[in-house]
Each structure stands twice: as structure tokens, then as C-alpha cells.
Amino acid sequence: MAADRVRWGIIGCGWIAHAFAKGLSLVPNAELVAGASRTAGKAAEFAAQYPPMRVYTDYESLVKDPEVDAVYVATTHNFHLDNVRLALSHGKHVLCEKPITINAAQLEELIALAKEKKRFLMEALWTRFLPGITKLKELLASDVIGTPRVVNAFFGIDRDDDPEHRLLNPRLAGGAVLDLGVYPLNFAHIVFGGAPEASTSLAWLGRTGVDEISSYLLRFPEGRMAMLTSTCKVAEIDEAVIYGKKGRIRVEKFLRPVAIHVETESGTETFDVRFPSSGFQYEIEEATHCILKGKTESSVMPLSESLAIMRLMDRFRGEWGLTYPEER
């Protein structure tokens, strides 16, 4: 690997891979060199938009490419374990789209393998790296609303009733909690600085057997609470509100913040936190920096945080009786 840059390959060339490629183009010490898709013609079509890059029709060829230093895994949830395992086993650093696996046992396996191979591994939870989240942390640290006591976050999108859609298909590890709930759960961890001491949940399972609406109640130390919901059955909304003794902070589009409103007795102050391009450049910058520095994980998105949230989602699915085919 060159001392001043990281050469990236992409496994899976769907829409989210395009967001990654657009973000990567803004990172000076990162270079996109290869892409792989098992769908005929998809990798070539993808590569034509981001030249020059090599094209592969199987993932093993990409991870065997000596000019690929790191791999971004952009496949559906059910394939993450196999894809990350393949890349790590061939000595590649890995950034894997959220959720990094479908359960904690799978993630524990990958963490052990990354440690064995001495390779960087991180869940691509882009929210944690965005300018709006950095600004939010600064505001919370300034005590502008006092100690945050309650978080309320809701993330919903509207999807049709096609049982083959990735959000509704159990074979693709579908359901609201893994794809959408991971965002409010991470947001609560960001605000309160760690994992909850107690939790419970409720869900409605649709006709395909996955959660189409799910809510989570978390209690953090010192009586701080988070009330969170995710669903794929309503019109798009993603807003979070943090309440403290002195006021509240309202975050528009909290998984990709565009504006933060601080509301106190003195009035309302608004911060514009919009970002250029896809916004994926910030997580790529972090991963690239860590790899060039010889780090095996990020302090912003540590593996311990990914594992804690995965264990929460495991617990919730256990409460609902939701398992995926590969878990049975």
C-alpha cells in the first residue's frame, strides 16, 4: 500500500455504491480503483461513470487484486458476513455498510478475524461523521440546554407492499429495525455517550414476517431516556429532539442533519449544517486516515459501539420472535 493514499474497491454496485463513489472523489488521499458485481453488466455500467477503474464479475477476483488496499461492502444485509469475511481473509481493510451484520454473533466473528489479520474494520454509519453531528456534540458539551434528559427520534419511509423489496424480504434480512432503526439507536448513543442500562421494544410484523413498525424505549444511567421509532410504512420523516432543563435541540433529518435549532428561553438559534455531495466523504476520510495511520478501528465508530447496538437489535428481535432464514 502506498504511504500517502488508500486504493478502494467496491463489492456491490447498487445505488449506495454511487453515493460512496461520489463522496470518495472529494477525499484527496483515497482512490477508487475497482468494482465488482455479480449482476451481468452492472459493474461495467458503474465503472463507466467513475473512470478509470477495473471491473470484476465476482468478488473473489476483486479481493485478490493486489492494487486494492481496502474494500467497501455495499451489498444487502444478508451478504455482509460472507463479503466482509472474504475481504478480511485476503488481507483487505474493510468499511461495511450498515448494519455491519444481521446479528451480534456474526459481528463477533468478524471482529476476531480483523484482529487476527491486523486489518481495519468499521461499520459505515455515515451519520456519526457528518458536520451536523460534530456541531451537535459541541452544543451538548456547551451545556446550552443543560444535561440532556430525553431523546425522541423517529425515522420513517414509505415503501410499497412488494414482498421482494429488500426492506420487506426476510431472505434479505429485511425489516425496519436493521435498516432504519440503527439510525435512532446510534443517535441515542451519540447523545448519551454510551449504551443503555435497560431497554424494551414493541413491533408490528407484516405479512412477510419482518417488522414494518418498531419502537424502542431505552433507559440510560441517571434516568435519561430515549423513545425511538422506525417504520417503512409512513411518509418520509426523520427528526430528533433532545430535551434538557434549559431548553431543547431539534435536529432536522437527524441521520443526515441539514439544520439544528436550539430553543431556549432566550429564543431560537438555527445552525445550517448542510454538506456537499453525498456526505459519504466524511466516513471515507475517517477510514482512510485510520488505515494510513495503521489503526485497526475508528474511535468515532468503534467496533464496541457497533456490537452494543447489534446486541440491542438482537434483543428486540428476540422479543418479537423475528429470526432470519440463516439464523434458523
Sequence and secondary structure as in RCSB ss.txt:
>XXXX:A:sequence
MAADRVRWGIIGCGWIAHAFAKGLSLVPNAELVAGASRTAGKAAEFAAQYPPMRVYTDYESLVKDPEVDAVYVAT
THNFHLDNVRLALSHGKHVLCEKPITINAAQLEELIALAKEKKRFLMEALWTRFLPGITKLKELLASDVIGTPRV
VNAFFGIDRDDDPEHRLLNPRLAGGAVLDLGVYPLNFAHIVFGGAPEASTSLAWLGRTGVDEISSYLLRFPEGRM
AMLTSTCKVAEIDEAVIYGKKGRIRVEKFLRPVAIHVETESGTETFDVRFPSSGFQYEIEEATHCILKGKTESSV
MPLSESLAIMRLMDRFRGEWGLTYPEER
>XXXX:A:secstr
  TT EEEEEE  SHHHHHHHHHHTT TTEEEEEEE SSTTHHHHHHHHS S EEESSHHHHHH TT  EEEE S
 GGGHHHHHHHHHHTT EEEEESSSSSSHHHHHHHHHHHHHHT  EEEE GGGGSHHHHHHHHHHHTTTT S  E
EEEEEEEE    TTSTTT GGGT SHIIIIIHHHHHHHHHHHTS  SEEEEEEEE TTSSEEEEEEEEEEGGGEE
EEEEEESEEEEEEEEEEEETTEEEEEETTTS SEEEEEETTEEEEEE   STTSTHHHHHHHHHHHHTT SS SS
S HHHHHHHHHHHHHHHHHHT   GGG 
